[in-house]
Amino acid sequence: MARSNLTSGIEKFWSTSFIDQKLNNWVGYILFPAFAIAVGYLYAHQHLLGMGFTGAAFSLTIAIICLLNTEAGLYITVVYSFFGFAITRFFYDAFPVGVVLDILILTTLFSLFVKRIALADTFSNFVRTPVVITTFILFLYLIIELFNPNADSFMGWYQAFRRYFETLLLLFISYKVLDNHRSIKRFLTLLFIVCTITAIYACIQQWHGLFPGEKNWVMADKARFALIFIDGNFRKFSTMSDPATFGIVMGACSILFSVIAVNEKKWLIKLTIIGGLIFMFLGMAYSGTRTANAMAAAGLMMFAVLTLNKRTSQLFAISLVLAFLFIMYVPIYDNATINRVRTTFHATHDESYKVRERNRAYIQPYIYTHPIGGGLGTTGDLGTQYNPGHFLAGFPPDSGLLKTALEAGWIGLIIICILYFVILKNSIRGYFVSKNNDIQMLFAGCFSCLFAFQLADFAQDAILQVTCVVIYYPLISISLRLRDMNQRNINKSINENTYRL
């Protein structure tokens, strides 16, 4: 991709005019040690000021990188989403994780305009897909929700709406960046690395125990402690916000990389992926998130069904069945992790499941009588904060789909379900149309992982979590780009055959 004159000018100024000419001399040799000494002094005598100064310098560097390189900006956003909550625990939850994510996404998007990249063709292809058309319909509907007479707070609507807005931007950024096999491979490699690191850290938490700072963070809030400390054990959350989000991320990524491992021909890479998968499955189990267990089982089963005509998939399906039977019926009854996994498939006897079912039965009449819902930001903690007198304020929806039905009404729920359908349809159709085995397996991986996310959204508010969005929406973009690559291959084959004739 050709670089614009503006971008070249910025890079030339930064590298040549500033670093080489100004700092590659005795002034620079004095300035850098002086800067290090000044920062060290601030840390020693004014700790908060030193941290603030360092943070500002680091943030400026990250912003410049995001502006100069869109792909690097996307990767930084992914890495931050995995480790941002570990940072906020260091600052006693005072670090605004969501706000920083918004800034990263907007800065990365702005890089497309700074570099003067021609976006007309990309945007034209982007908006013509059924997935994006349905996404825009949902987006416009959520804008109309601002005028919902059942809600009273603009800030409540804004706090809920900005999540949907940033996912639309992330979808377009990913579509622009992941436009060829190399960029897709780089993205998946990065995702595998950060997933493996967070999974290994969860295993350390399990085998070593939570570190003192983490334990203090858990016990600082009674509601948080009740969610994490269950049956005499701490559920593991690794570097993420909570065990549920961590478990869902591990479940989704274990599906995606299992598909990649099945198709990988190079044994060294295959064994490396399998090694990472072991930690991912262990991390998922240690999180104690039954939704993650169900989504992993369902996603892998859907992959096996979709690709059942392939011999490797047949062997994989047999292995899955044997592994499932082993976990469910091996005579081990004193292991909390295994028992927690088993309860996933006997949820009807679980008290928390019964509470959720009673809540859903109680709130159904409200859904039937409010076709446009109660308004965005009216349920859960947002409702308590911004719409304290609302009927839905403080009600725990627990499910992403139920939350949509309550806040956007059954009309919004119908649009969401249509969107989920066209997303899956794109991957399924792409799989059967494609003649290239690698593209087929990427389609299968995207389909299985996206299906698992959508299944998880039935039980948890899964898809819009900070870490989940950097997996879910780039995978949608990959499936859209794979369709474009597949169409180019078909057109090339037609042209070659026509030439031969």
C-alpha positions as CSV (number, residue, x, y, z in Angstrom):
1,M,0.0,0.0,0.0
2,A,1.4,3.3,-1.0
3,R,2.0,5.8,1.7
4,S,0.6,9.3,1.5
5,N,2.8,12.4,1.3
6,L,1.5,13.5,4.7
7,T,2.4,10.3,6.4
8,S,5.8,10.3,4.8
9,G,6.3,13.9,6.0
10,I,5.4,13.0,9.6
11,E,7.7,10.0,9.6
12,K,10.5,12.0,8.0
13,F,10.1,14.7,10.5
14,W,10.0,12.3,13.4
15,S,12.9,10.1,12.4
16,T,15.2,12.4,10.5
17,S,14.5,16.0,11.5
18,F,14.0,15.2,15.2
19,I,15.8,12.0,16.2
20,D,18.8,12.0,13.7
21,Q,19.5,15.7,13.5
22,K,18.5,16.9,17.0
23,L,19.2,14.0,19.3
24,N,21.9,12.0,17.6
25,N,24.6,14.2,19.1
26,W,25.9,15.4,22.4
27,V,22.6,17.2,23.2
28,G,20.7,13.9,22.8
29,Y,23.3,12.1,24.8
30,I,22.8,14.5,27.7
31,L,19.0,14.9,27.3
32,F,18.1,11.2,27.5
33,P,20.0,10.5,30.8
34,A,18.7,13.8,32.2
35,F,15.1,12.7,31.3
36,A,15.7,9.3,33.0
37,I,17.1,11.0,36.1
38,A,14.2,13.4,36.2
39,V,11.6,10.6,36.0
40,G,13.5,8.6,38.7
41,Y,13.5,11.7,41.0
42,L,9.8,12.1,40.5
43,Y,9.1,8.5,41.3
44,A,11.2,8.8,44.4
45,H,9.7,12.0,45.8
46,Q,6.4,12.5,43.9
47,H,5.3,9.0,43.1
48,L,1.9,10.0,41.6
49,L,3.4,12.8,39.6
50,G,6.1,10.5,38.2
51,M,3.6,7.9,37.2
52,G,1.4,10.5,35.6
53,F,4.3,12.0,33.6
54,T,5.5,8.5,32.5
55,G,1.9,7.6,31.6
56,A,1.4,10.7,29.5
57,A,4.7,10.1,27.6
58,F,3.7,6.5,27.0
59,S,0.2,7.4,25.9
60,L,1.6,10.0,23.4
61,T,3.9,7.4,21.9
62,I,1.0,4.9,21.5
63,A,-1.2,7.6,19.9
64,I,1.6,8.4,17.4
65,I,2.0,4.7,16.5
66,C,-1.8,4.3,16.0
67,L,-1.9,7.4,13.8
68,L,1.0,6.3,11.6
69,N,0.1,2.6,11.3
70,T,-3.5,1.4,11.2
71,E,-2.6,-2.2,11.5
72,A,-0.4,-1.5,14.5
73,G,-3.3,0.5,16.0
74,L,-5.6,-2.5,15.7
75,Y,-3.0,-4.8,17.3
76,I,-2.4,-2.4,20.2
77,T,-6.2,-2.3,20.7
78,V,-6.3,-6.1,20.9
79,V,-3.4,-6.3,23.4
80,Y,-4.9,-3.5,25.5
81,S,-8.3,-5.2,25.7
82,F,-6.6,-8.3,27.1
83,F,-4.5,-6.5,29.7
84,G,-6.3,-3.3,30.4
85,F,-8.2,-4.6,33.5
86,A,-5.0,-5.8,35.0
87,I,-3.8,-2.2,34.8
88,T,-6.9,-0.8,36.4
89,R,-6.5,-3.3,39.4
90,F,-3.1,-1.7,39.9
91,F,-4.8,1.7,40.2
92,Y,-7.6,0.4,42.5
93,D,-10.2,0.5,39.7
94,A,-9.6,4.2,39.0
95,F,-8.2,3.6,35.5
96,P,-10.9,4.2,32.8
97,V,-10.5,1.0,30.7
98,G,-13.5,1.7,28.5
99,V,-12.6,5.3,27.8
100,V,-9.0,4.4,26.8
101,L,-10.4,1.7,24.4
102,D,-12.7,4.3,22.8
103,I,-9.6,6.6,22.3
104,L,-7.6,3.8,20.8
105,I,-10.3,2.9,18.3
106,L,-10.9,6.5,17.3
107,T,-7.2,7.2,16.9
108,T,-6.8,4.1,14.8
109,L,-9.7,5.1,12.6
110,F,-8.3,8.6,12.3
111,S,-5.1,7.2,10.9
112,L,-7.0,6.2,7.8
113,F,-7.6,9.9,7.1
114,V,-4.2,11.1,8.3
115,K,-2.6,8.8,5.8
116,R,-5.1,9.8,3.1
117,I,-5.9,6.2,2.2
118,A,-8.4,5.9,-0.6
119,L,-11.5,4.5,1.2
120,A,-14.1,4.9,-1.5
121,D,-13.9,1.3,-2.9
122,T,-13.3,-0.3,0.5
123,F,-16.3,1.5,2.0
124,S,-18.5,0.7,-1.1
125,N,-17.7,-3.0,-0.8
126,F,-18.1,-2.8,3.0
127,V,-21.7,-1.4,3.0
128,R,-23.0,-3.7,0.3
129,T,-22.7,-6.8,2.4
130,P,-25.9,-8.1,4.1
131,V,-24.0,-8.2,7.4
132,V,-23.1,-4.5,7.3
133,I,-26.5,-3.5,5.9
134,T,-28.2,-5.2,8.9
135,T,-25.7,-3.7,11.3
136,F,-26.5,-0.2,9.9
137,I,-30.2,-0.9,10.4
138,L,-29.6,-1.8,14.0
139,F,-27.4,1.2,14.4
140,L,-30.1,3.6,13.1
141,Y,-32.7,1.9,15.3
142,L,-30.5,2.5,18.4
143,I,-30.2,6.2,17.4
144,I,-34.0,6.4,17.3
145,E,-34.0,4.9,20.9
146,L,-32.7,8.3,22.1
147,F,-36.3,9.5,21.7
148,N,-37.8,6.5,23.6
149,P,-40.5,8.1,25.9
150,N,-39.9,5.3,28.5
151,A,-36.4,6.6,29.3
152,D,-35.4,9.9,30.9
153,S,-31.6,10.1,30.7
154,F,-29.5,11.1,27.8
155,M,-26.4,9.9,29.6
156,G,-27.9,6.5,30.1
157,W,-28.6,6.2,26.3
158,Y,-25.1,7.5,25.5
159,Q,-23.2,5.1,27.8
160,A,-25.0,2.1,26.2
161,F,-24.9,3.5,22.6
162,R,-21.2,4.3,22.6
163,R,-20.5,0.5,22.9
164,Y,-22.4,-0.2,19.7
165,F,-20.8,2.8,18.0
166,E,-17.3,1.6,18.8
167,T,-18.0,-1.9,17.6
168,L,-19.2,-0.5,14.2
169,L,-15.9,1.5,14.0
170,L,-13.9,-1.6,15.0
171,L,-15.7,-3.7,12.3
172,F,-14.7,-1.2,9.6
173,I,-11.1,-0.9,10.8
174,S,-10.7,-4.6,10.9
175,Y,-12.3,-4.9,7.4
176,K,-9.8,-2.4,6.1
177,V,-6.7,-3.9,7.8
178,L,-7.5,-7.6,7.4
179,D,-7.7,-7.5,3.6
180,N,-5.3,-10.3,2.6
181,H,-4.0,-13.6,3.8
182,R,-0.8,-12.1,5.4
183,S,-2.6,-9.6,7.5
184,I,-5.2,-12.2,8.6
185,K,-2.3,-14.6,9.6
186,R,-0.6,-11.8,11.6
187,F,-3.8,-11.0,13.4
188,L,-4.5,-14.6,14.3
189,T,-0.8,-15.1,15.4
190,L,-1.1,-12.1,17.7
191,L,-4.5,-13.3,19.1
192,F,-3.0,-16.7,19.8
193,I,0.0,-15.2,21.7
194,V,-2.1,-13.0,23.9
195,C,-4.6,-15.8,24.5
196,T,-1.9,-18.2,25.5
197,I,-0.2,-15.6,27.8
198,T,-3.5,-14.9,29.7
199,A,-4.3,-18.6,29.8
200,I,-0.9,-19.4,31.3
201,Y,-1.4,-16.6,33.9
202,A,-4.7,-18.1,34.9
203,C,-3.0,-21.5,35.4
204,I,-0.5,-19.8,37.6
205,Q,-3.3,-18.3,39.6
206,Q,-4.8,-21.7,40.0
207,W,-1.6,-23.6,40.9
208,H,0.0,-20.8,43.0
209,G,-3.1,-19.1,44.3
210,L,-4.2,-15.5,43.7
211,F,-1.5,-13.0,44.5
212,P,-2.1,-10.7,47.5
213,G,-3.1,-7.7,45.4
214,E,-5.6,-9.7,43.4
215,K,-7.0,-11.3,46.6
216,N,-7.4,-7.9,48.2
217,W,-9.2,-6.6,45.0
218,V,-11.6,-9.5,45.1
219,M,-12.5,-9.0,48.8
220,A,-12.8,-5.3,48.5
221,D,-16.3,-5.6,47.1
222,K,-18.9,-8.0,48.5
223,A,-20.8,-8.5,45.3
224,R,-17.5,-9.2,43.4
225,F,-16.4,-11.6,46.2
226,A,-19.7,-13.5,45.9
227,L,-19.3,-14.0,42.2
228,I,-15.7,-15.1,42.3
229,F,-15.5,-17.1,45.5
230,I,-17.7,-20.2,45.0
231,D,-17.7,-23.6,46.8
232,G,-14.5,-22.7,48.7
233,N,-12.5,-21.7,45.6
234,F,-11.6,-18.5,43.8
235,R,-12.7,-18.5,40.1
236,K,-9.8,-17.4,38.0
237,F,-10.0,-14.3,35.9
238,S,-6.4,-13.9,34.7
239,T,-5.8,-10.3,33.4
240,M,-9.4,-9.7,32.6
241,S,-12.3,-8.0,34.3
242,D,-14.0,-11.0,35.8
243,P,-14.1,-14.9,35.5
244,A,-17.1,-14.9,33.1
245,T,-15.4,-12.7,30.5
246,F,-12.2,-14.6,30.8
247,G,-13.9,-17.9,30.5
248,I,-15.9,-16.8,27.4
249,V,-12.8,-15.5,25.7
250,M,-10.9,-18.7,26.4
251,G,-13.9,-20.8,25.2
252,A,-14.2,-18.8,21.9
253,C,-10.4,-18.8,21.2
254,S,-10.1,-22.5,22.0
255,I,-12.7,-23.2,19.3
256,L,-10.9,-21.0,16.8
257,F,-7.5,-22.4,17.3
258,S,-8.7,-26.0,17.5
259,V,-10.0,-25.5,14.0
260,I,-6.7,-24.0,12.9
261,A,-4.7,-26.8,14.5
262,V,-6.8,-29.5,12.8
263,N,-6.0,-27.9,9.4
264,E,-2.3,-27.1,10.1
265,K,0.1,-29.3,8.0
266,K,3.4,-28.2,9.6
267,W,3.9,-30.3,12.8
268,L,6.0,-27.8,14.7
269,I,3.3,-25.1,14.3
270,K,0.6,-27.7,15.0
271,L,2.2,-28.8,18.2
272,T,2.7,-25.2,19.3
273,I,-1.0,-24.4,18.8
274,I,-1.9,-27.6,20.7
275,G,0.3,-26.5,23.5
276,G,-1.4,-23.2,23.7
277,L,-4.8,-24.9,23.5
278,I,-4.0,-27.0,26.5
279,F,-3.6,-23.8,28.6
280,M,-6.7,-22.2,27.0
281,F,-8.9,-25.2,27.9
282,L,-7.4,-25.3,31.4
283,G,-7.9,-21.6,31.9
284,M,-11.5,-21.9,30.7
285,A,-12.1,-24.7,33.2
286,Y,-10.4,-22.7,36.1
287,S,-12.6,-19.7,35.4
288,G,-15.6,-21.8,36.6
289,T,-17.7,-20.2,33.8
290,R,-20.4,-22.7,32.7
291,T,-21.4,-20.6,29.8
292,A,-17.8,-21.0,28.4
293,N,-18.0,-24.7,28.8
294,A,-21.3,-24.9,26.9
295,M,-20.1,-22.6,24.1
296,A,-16.9,-24.5,23.6
297,A,-18.8,-27.8,23.4
298,A,-21.4,-26.3,21.0
299,G,-18.8,-24.5,18.9
300,L,-16.6,-27.5,18.4
301,M,-19.7,-29.7,17.7
302,M,-20.9,-27.2,15.0
303,F,-17.4,-27.3,13.4
304,A,-17.5,-31.1,13.3
305,V,-21.0,-31.1,11.7
306,L,-20.0,-28.4,9.1
307,T,-16.9,-30.3,8.0
308,L,-18.0,-33.9,8.6
309,N,-17.2,-34.8,5.0
310,K,-13.4,-34.4,5.8
311,R,-11.6,-37.3,7.4
312,T,-9.7,-35.1,9.8
313,S,-13.0,-33.7,11.1
314,Q,-14.4,-37.2,11.5
315,L,-11.4,-38.1,13.7
316,F,-11.7,-34.8,15.5
317,A,-15.4,-35.5,16.2
318,I,-14.7,-38.9,17.6
319,S,-12.0,-37.4,19.9
320,L,-14.4,-34.8,21.1
321,V,-17.0,-37.4,22.0
322,L,-14.4,-39.5,23.9
323,A,-13.1,-36.4,25.7
324,F,-16.6,-35.4,26.7
325,L,-17.5,-38.8,28.0
326,F,-14.2,-38.9,30.0
327,I,-14.9,-35.6,31.7
328,M,-18.5,-36.4,32.5
329,Y,-18.1,-40.0,33.8
330,V,-14.5,-40.4,35.0
331,P,-14.8,-41.5,38.7
332,I,-13.4,-38.3,40.1
333,Y,-15.7,-36.5,42.5
334,D,-13.5,-34.4,44.8
335,N,-12.2,-32.1,42.1
336,A,-14.0,-28.7,42.2
337,T,-13.0,-27.8,38.6
338,I,-14.3,-31.0,37.1
339,N,-17.5,-30.8,39.2
340,R,-18.1,-27.3,38.0
341,V,-17.7,-28.4,34.3
342,R,-20.2,-31.2,34.9
343,T,-22.8,-28.9,36.3
344,T,-22.8,-27.1,33.0
345,F,-24.8,-29.9,31.5
346,H,-27.0,-30.4,34.5
347,A,-27.9,-26.7,34.9
348,T,-31.6,-27.3,35.5
349,H,-30.7,-28.4,39.1
350,D,-28.6,-25.3,39.8
351,E,-30.0,-22.6,42.0
352,S,-28.5,-19.7,40.0
353,Y,-30.1,-21.1,36.9
354,K,-33.5,-21.3,38.6
355,V,-33.2,-17.7,39.7
356,R,-32.5,-16.6,36.2
357,E,-35.4,-18.5,34.8
358,R,-37.7,-16.9,37.5
359,N,-36.4,-13.4,36.6
360,R,-37.1,-14.1,32.9
361,A,-40.6,-15.3,33.5
362,Y,-41.3,-12.3,35.7
363,I,-40.1,-9.7,33.1
364,Q,-41.7,-11.3,30.0
365,P,-45.0,-9.3,30.3
366,Y,-42.9,-6.1,30.1
367,I,-41.3,-7.2,26.9
368,Y,-44.7,-8.0,25.3
369,T,-46.2,-4.6,26.2
370,H,-43.1,-2.5,25.2
371,P,-42.2,-3.1,21.5
372,I,-39.5,-0.5,21.6
373,G,-38.4,-1.4,25.1
374,G,-37.6,0.8,28.1
375,G,-34.7,2.6,26.5
376,L,-31.0,2.1,26.3
377,G,-29.2,2.1,29.7
378,T,-32.2,1.4,31.8
379,T,-31.3,-2.1,33.1
380,G,-28.8,-3.2,35.7
381,D,-26.3,-0.8,37.2
382,L,-26.6,1.8,34.3
383,G,-30.3,1.9,35.0
384,T,-29.8,2.5,38.7
385,Q,-27.3,5.2,38.0
386,Y,-29.0,7.1,35.2
387,N,-32.7,6.1,35.4
388,P,-33.2,5.4,39.1
389,G,-37.0,5.6,39.0
390,H,-37.3,3.4,36.0
391,F,-39.2,0.0,36.3
392,L,-36.1,-1.8,34.8
393,A,-33.5,0.0,37.0
394,G,-31.4,-2.5,38.8
395,F,-33.0,-5.5,37.1
396,P,-30.2,-8.0,36.2
397,P,-30.8,-9.1,32.6
398,D,-27.8,-11.6,32.8
399,S,-28.3,-12.3,29.1
400,G,-27.3,-10.1,26.2
401,L,-30.4,-11.0,24.2
402,L,-32.7,-10.4,27.2
403,K,-31.0,-7.0,27.8
404,T,-31.7,-6.1,24.1
405,A,-35.4,-7.2,24.5
406,L,-35.8,-5.1,27.6
407,E,-34.0,-1.9,26.5
408,A,-34.7,-2.0,22.7
409,G,-37.9,-4.0,22.8
410,W,-38.9,-7.0,20.8
411,I,-38.3,-5.0,17.6
412,G,-34.7,-4.5,18.5
413,L,-34.5,-8.2,19.5
414,I,-35.8,-9.2,16.0
415,I,-33.1,-7.0,14.3
416,I,-30.4,-8.6,16.5
417,C,-31.5,-12.1,15.7
418,I,-31.6,-11.3,11.9
419,L,-28.1,-9.9,12.3
420,Y,-26.9,-13.0,14.0
421,F,-28.4,-15.1,11.2
422,V,-26.8,-13.2,8.3
423,I,-23.4,-13.3,10.1
424,L,-23.5,-17.1,10.3
425,K,-25.0,-17.5,6.9
426,N,-22.1,-15.5,5.4
427,S,-19.6,-18.0,6.8
428,I,-21.6,-21.1,6.0
429,R,-22.2,-20.0,2.4
430,G,-18.5,-19.1,2.1
431,Y,-17.4,-22.5,3.3
432,F,-19.5,-24.4,0.7
433,V,-18.7,-22.1,-2.2
434,S,-15.0,-22.0,-1.6
435,K,-12.7,-24.5,-3.4
436,N,-9.6,-23.6,-1.4
437,N,-9.1,-25.7,1.7
438,D,-7.4,-23.0,3.7
439,I,-10.1,-20.5,3.1
440,Q,-12.7,-23.2,3.8
441,M,-11.2,-23.9,7.2
442,L,-11.0,-20.2,8.1
443,F,-14.6,-19.9,7.2
444,A,-15.3,-22.9,9.4
445,G,-13.3,-21.4,12.3
446,C,-15.1,-18.1,12.0
447,F,-18.5,-19.8,11.9
448,S,-17.8,-22.0,14.9
449,C,-16.4,-19.2,17.0
450,L,-19.1,-16.6,16.1
451,F,-21.8,-19.2,16.7
452,A,-20.3,-19.9,20.2
453,F,-20.3,-16.1,21.0
454,Q,-23.9,-15.8,19.9
455,L,-24.8,-18.8,22.1
456,A,-23.0,-17.3,25.0
457,D,-25.0,-14.0,24.5
458,F,-28.1,-16.0,25.4
459,A,-26.8,-16.8,28.8
460,Q,-24.4,-13.8,29.5
461,D,-24.0,-10.2,28.2
462,A,-21.1,-11.6,26.3
463,I,-20.4,-10.0,23.0
464,L,-20.1,-6.3,24.0
465,Q,-17.5,-7.0,26.8
466,V,-14.3,-5.1,26.3
467,T,-12.1,-8.1,25.5
468,C,-14.8,-10.0,23.5
469,V,-15.4,-7.2,20.9
470,V,-11.7,-7.4,19.7
471,I,-12.3,-11.0,18.8
472,Y,-15.9,-11.1,17.7
473,Y,-15.9,-8.2,15.3
474,P,-12.5,-8.8,13.6
475,L,-13.7,-12.4,13.0
476,I,-16.8,-11.0,11.2
477,S,-14.5,-8.8,9.1
478,I,-12.3,-11.8,8.3
479,S,-15.3,-13.8,7.1
480,L,-16.3,-10.8,4.9
481,R,-12.8,-10.5,3.5
482,L,-12.6,-14.3,2.9
483,R,-15.8,-14.0,0.8
484,D,-14.1,-11.3,-1.3
485,M,-10.9,-13.4,-1.7
486,N,-13.0,-16.4,-2.7
487,Q,-14.9,-14.4,-5.3
488,R,-11.6,-13.2,-6.7
489,N,-10.4,-16.8,-7.0
490,I,-13.6,-17.8,-8.8
491,N,-13.3,-14.9,-11.2
492,K,-9.6,-15.7,-11.8
493,S,-10.5,-19.4,-12.5
494,I,-13.3,-18.3,-14.9
495,N,-10.9,-16.0,-16.8
496,E,-8.3,-18.7,-17.1
497,N,-10.7,-21.2,-18.4
498,T,-12.1,-18.7,-20.9
499,Y,-8.6,-17.9,-22.1
500,R,-7.9,-21.6,-22.6
501,L,-11.1,-22.0,-24.6
